[in-house]
Every structure is written in C-alpha cells, then in structure tokens.
Amino acid sequence: MYYAERVRLRRVNPELDTDDRYRWLNDPDTVRYLGMRPARLSREEVRSYLEKCADSARDIAEFAIETSDGCHIGGTCLRAFNHTARSAEFGICIGEEDFRGQGYGTEVTRLMVKIGFEEFNLNRIWLHVSADNPAGVRAYEKAGFQREGWLRQHGFINGKYYDAYLMAVLREEYERRERGA
C-alpha cells in the first residue's frame, strides 16, 4: 500500500476491482482520453486483465486508486518496462466521475512518479496524452512531466484522428524537484 494526502494505492485485486473496472472501461466518457475506442469489454476480459496484472509484478505494476476513506475511484499503472533503459510508461484513469477535476489525478501522478523512481529504480517515466485533454496535460506538468514531442494523428477514436503529446519526467528532474532546487 502506498499513501499520499488524500489517496492510497493498493495492488489490484480481481475479486474487489473487476466490477468497477468493467463499468469504467465501458463508459465512453471515461475512456475517451485513455487512447481507447469505446468498445464493449466483457466482465471476463476485464477480470482476465486484472488477474494478469496481479500475477506479473515484473511487466506491469497496476494499482487501484482509493480515497483515504477507502472509496475505489480509479486505477493507475507503470507498464511497458524497459529494464535495460530503466524506463516505463505511466497510465491513470479516474473512473468515478465525481472525483475528476478535484486534484486526485495530480496527487496520484506525483505518488506514482515517486514509486517509479524510488521503488522501481527507473530513470525515465513517460506517457502519451491527447492534445485535446488540457486538464490531463496540466496534471502531468504539475507532477514534473515535460512535453517532449507532438504526435500528429497519433490515434483514431470515434471516427477521427487525434494528436497527442509525448511527455516524460527523468530521475534527475524528480530528484532536483524533491530537493527544492
């Protein structure tokens, strides 16, 4: 379990998390910025993914996001580990609509950056974010991510292409920020 001021992260548990993830991943408003097209995922597909994550600490570190009082509001992960370059991709989903735009995403992002550098000994954490998601871009920038590139027509959702930013934070930037420099 990892803790921040208003959130805690715990490893996913298929028994506890399947129903919420199933609901979130089948909601077009929730998945529109996840780089996923709205598609009907079965409960079994979601459960199978969570079981894979729970069994594979080396390939993906998937966590459930809970408020400090235990309300399950989303999920976050580090995935696509490159163990030679010590890098990984960051992902986050605040599934519960009432908790979006409240600063939970920024808090979780900062905590995951800390976990990535201090627990997983990463050197670089990166992500793609839709250029049409200014709130997401701001949350990532608040957590130390910098824009590294612009990916034109990076994805295709709902009949149209969208651009995305490639963003990353480096260990040295994180350490400098932690020292207050």
N, C-alpha and C positions, 0 to 999 in steps of 0.2 A: 504494500500500500504506500502511495506517495501522497503527500499533503501540501496544499497551498492554503491561502487565507480562506477562501470560500468553497474550494473543491478538493476532492480526493480522487485518486486514480487507483483502480484495482485491476488485476489481470481479468480478462474476460472469462465468464463462466457461462457456457451454453445453456445450462439449466436456468440461470437467472436472466440472461440477456437476449435470448432468441426472440421473444415476443416483441420487445421494444425495437430491436434492430429490424425485425420484419416490418413493423409498422412504419418506421422512419424511412427505410430503403424503398418502400413502395409509395411514398408520398412525393409527388413531383416538386413541391415547394422545398422539400428537404434536400433532394438530390440534385437540384438544378445547378449548384455550384460545386458539386463533387466530381464533375467530369463524367457523370453517368447519364445515360439517357434514361428517361422514365421507362421502366420495364417492370413487369410483374415478376418479382422473385418469389419463389415458393418458400414456405417456412423451413422446409428441409434444406434448401440451398443455403439459407442464412445460417441455420444450425450447423451445417457441414463446414461452412467457412469459419465459424466461431470455434468449432472443435479443432480444426486445423491450426488456428491461431493459438489455442490453449496448449496444444501439443508441441509447438515449434518456436521455442524461445530464440533460436539462432537466426531464423529467417524473418520473423516478424514479431514485434513487441506490441501487442494490441491490448488496450486498456478500456475499461468502462469509466465514464466520467460521472461522478456523483457529486451532488452538493454536500456541504459539510453535515447536513442532517440526513443524508442517505438517499436523496431523490436522484434516480438514474436519469441523466439528461442528454447523454451522448456517448461518443466513442472517439478515441484518438489512437494513433499508432506511429511507430517507426517501422519502415519496411524497406525492401529493396536494398538490403545491406550490401555494401561492397567492403568486405573485410580487409582487403589489401589497402584500399584508399581511405578506409575508416570513415565512410560516408553512409548516409541513409536518407530516405525520403520521409517527410513528415506528412501526416494526414490527420484531419479532425472533422467531426460532424457534431454540431449541437442539434440533436434531433428534436428536442422539446421546444416548440416554437416560443413559448413564454419566457424561455431563458436566452433567446437570441438578442443581441444588441444590448446586453447587460454587463459586458466585460468578462463573461465566463470564458469565451474563446481566447481572449488575450491571456488570461490567467493560466489556462491550460497550456497554451502555446509556450509561455515562459517556463512552466514546470517541465514540459517535455524537452525543451532545449537543455535545461539543467540536467535532466535524466540522461539525455543523449550524450552530453559531454562528460558528465561526472560518473555515470554508471556504466555506459557502453563504450567509453573512451573514444568517441567519434572525433573527427577533425572537421567535418562538414555536414550540415543538415540542410536539405534542400526541399523545395516544393514547387508545384505549378499552381497558379491561382488564376481564375478567369479575370480578364481585364474588366469585365462587367460586374465585378464584386469589390467595390471600393471599401466596404466595411472589412472584408477579409484582408485586403491589402494593408489597411491601416493596422489591423490587429497584428499581422505578421511584422510590420515595421516596428510597432511598439515593443515587440519581443526581440528585436535585433536583426531581423532578416533584411537583406538589401536586394533590390532588383538587379538581376544580372543580365537579363535578356527579355526580349519580347518575342513570343512565339506566335507568328501570324497564322490564323486559321488552324489553330492547334487541335481543336476538337469540333465535333459535329453533334449538336443536340437540338431536338425539336425542329428539324428541317433547316437549320442554319449553322454556319461555321462561327466559331468564336475564337478570339485571340486570348492568349494567356501570358502571364509573366512567369519567368523562371526567377525564383528568389532563393537566397541561401544565407546562412549565418555560419561563420567559421569559429573554431575554438578560440583563436586569439582575440577575435572581436568579443566573444562571450566573456572571456577572462578579463579583458580590458573593461568591459561594462561592469562586471562584478566588483572590480577594484575601484570603480567610480572614476576611472581615468577618462 
